[in-house]
Amino acid sequence: MTSAEKVELIKEAADDMKAERIEVLDVRKKTSVADFFIVCSGTSDRHVDSIADRVAEKLLPSKIKPLRTEGERSGWILQDYGDVIFHVMKEEQRQFYDLEALWESIQPNPDLEL
């Protein structure tokens, strides 16, 4: 499965759970860590957990499991799917860390090719 296909499955699963402000960040030219980051918000700790659980369930039939998951029951969960990293967080944390602005401000790395 391509990274773009993973992005679509993750977005669909997050949307199914009423995640808010789903954003896809294309970081291929900025880092070798991943191709895409997906960031979305949940309204409570329980909502954040439910969104993350649904994403993992949606990818399981394709035999895709997160390489690691961090932050369960903390208001910010990160699921690392290798080429796609999924962040779901409460809105307060999302505004504080502002991953979208951070990655927007990083200049492309000339050593990375698409």
C-alpha positions as CSV (number, residue, x, y, z in Angstrom):
1,M,0.0,0.0,0.0
2,T,1.3,3.4,-0.9
3,S,1.7,6.2,1.6
4,A,-1.1,8.2,-0.3
5,E,-3.4,5.2,0.1
6,K,-2.7,5.0,3.9
7,V,-3.4,8.7,4.2
8,E,-6.8,8.2,2.6
9,L,-7.7,5.3,4.9
10,I,-6.6,7.2,8.0
11,K,-8.5,10.4,6.9
12,E,-11.7,8.3,6.3
13,A,-11.4,6.6,9.7
14,A,-10.8,9.8,11.5
15,D,-13.7,11.4,9.7
16,D,-15.9,8.5,10.6
17,M,-15.3,9.3,14.3
18,K,-16.0,13.0,13.8
19,A,-12.4,14.2,14.1
20,E,-12.1,17.9,13.7
21,R,-9.8,19.9,11.4
22,I,-8.1,16.9,9.7
23,E,-5.0,18.2,8.0
24,V,-2.4,16.3,5.8
25,L,1.1,17.7,5.9
26,D,3.4,16.6,3.0
27,V,6.8,16.5,4.6
28,R,8.6,14.5,1.9
29,K,10.9,17.4,1.0
30,K,11.6,18.3,4.6
31,T,12.4,15.1,6.5
32,S,13.3,11.5,5.8
33,V,11.3,10.4,8.9
34,A,8.0,10.1,7.0
35,D,6.2,11.2,3.8
36,F,3.1,12.6,5.5
37,F,1.9,13.7,8.8
38,I,-1.8,13.7,9.5
39,V,-3.0,16.0,12.3
40,C,-6.6,16.1,13.7
41,S,-8.4,17.2,16.8
42,G,-10.7,15.4,19.3
43,T,-13.0,17.1,21.7
44,S,-12.0,15.1,24.8
45,D,-9.5,12.5,26.0
46,R,-12.1,9.8,25.3
47,H,-12.7,11.2,21.8
48,V,-9.0,11.3,21.0
49,D,-8.6,7.7,22.2
50,S,-11.7,6.6,20.1
51,I,-10.3,8.3,16.9
52,A,-6.9,6.6,17.3
53,D,-8.6,3.2,18.0
54,R,-10.8,3.6,14.9
55,V,-7.8,4.4,12.7
56,A,-5.9,1.3,13.9
57,E,-9.0,-0.9,13.3
58,K,-9.5,0.5,9.8
59,L,-5.9,-0.3,8.8
60,L,-5.9,-3.8,10.3
61,P,-7.7,-5.6,7.4
62,S,-4.8,-4.4,5.2
63,K,-2.4,-5.9,7.7
64,I,-1.0,-2.5,8.6
65,K,-0.2,-1.9,12.3
66,P,1.5,1.0,13.8
67,L,5.2,0.5,14.4
68,R,4.6,2.3,17.7
69,T,1.9,4.2,19.4
70,E,2.6,6.9,22.0
71,G,0.6,9.0,24.4
72,E,-2.5,6.9,25.0
73,R,-4.8,8.6,27.5
74,S,-2.8,11.8,27.4
75,G,-4.9,14.0,25.1
76,W,-2.3,13.5,22.2
77,I,-1.8,10.2,20.5
78,L,0.8,9.5,17.9
79,Q,0.6,6.4,15.7
80,D,3.7,5.8,13.6
81,Y,2.9,3.9,10.4
82,G,6.4,4.3,8.9
83,D,5.8,6.6,5.9
84,V,2.7,8.1,7.5
85,I,2.5,9.5,11.1
86,F,-0.9,10.2,12.6
87,H,-1.4,12.7,15.3
88,V,-4.7,13.1,17.1
89,M,-4.9,15.6,19.9
90,K,-7.2,17.8,22.0
91,E,-7.6,21.2,20.5
92,E,-5.8,23.0,23.3
93,Q,-2.7,20.8,22.7
94,R,-2.9,21.2,19.0
95,Q,-3.0,25.0,19.3
96,F,-0.1,25.0,21.8
97,Y,2.2,22.8,19.7
98,D,1.0,24.0,16.3
99,L,2.6,21.3,14.2
100,E,1.2,22.7,11.0
101,A,3.0,26.0,11.5
102,L,6.2,24.3,12.6
103,W,6.4,22.1,9.5
104,E,5.3,24.9,7.2
105,S,8.3,27.0,8.5
106,I,10.8,24.3,7.8
107,Q,12.6,24.8,4.5
108,P,12.9,21.9,2.1
109,N,16.0,19.8,2.5
110,P,18.0,19.8,-0.8
111,D,19.4,16.3,0.1
112,L,15.9,14.7,-0.1
113,E,14.6,13.7,-3.5
114,L,11.0,12.8,-4.4
